[in-house]
Amino acid sequence: MASTWELLELAERMGLEGPEFRAWPVQCSNGNTITARDLLEVLQEKDRLLSTLLERLTVAGPAEPQPAPTFQVIPELSQNISAVDGSEDAPSAREWIENIRRTSMFHGLPAPYTLETAKARLVGAARDW
């Protein structure tokens, strides 16, 4: 079945223009008969509706861009922080805590993550502190 535009182009090439063409019946695939005038009216209405929709889209403007979701990648720090068992002297314990603080600041880690990382490195009697 030829499209409407193909039928109209064919009619122009055959010289079928004017009122006699517009009344020329076309047999549709569903068994109905429709004239070229009816087809043109339907196409004009379709063009009008599409133009109206396009105007609405133009008036509405572009959609606001949505911000991209942010997330934080937290590095594995278990190799950077030594394990502590509680048998060390006070200066060693302070150095261990300072190492955790420096690592946390360097990586910009949230405090809860820093605390959990430190707790994970406690072994033996230090787990009971």
C-alpha positions, 0 to 999 in steps of 0.5 A: 500500500502506497503512503499518502505522500507517495500517492500525492507525488504520483498524482502530481507526476501524472498531471492529476491536479485540481478539483478532479484529482481531489475528488479522486477516490483511493481504496484503503487497505481496510476496504474503505474508500477515501478521497484525496481531499479527505487525505489532505484534510487529515494531513493538514490537521496532523500538521496543525496538531504537531505545530501546536505541540512543538509550540508548547515544547518551545514555550516550556523551555528546556528541562532543568538539568538534574545534579549528578548523584555524588558518592565517596570512594573510601580507600582500604586503610587496613595496610596503612594503620598497624594493629595494636594489642594494648601492650605498647607504651603510652608514646606508641599508643599516641603515635598510633592514634596520630597515624589514624588522625593523619590518614583520616585527614589526608583521605578526607574520611568521615569520623564514623569511618575513621572510628570503625577503621581504628576499631578494626585494627585493635587486637587482643587485650586492646579490644577490651579498652 
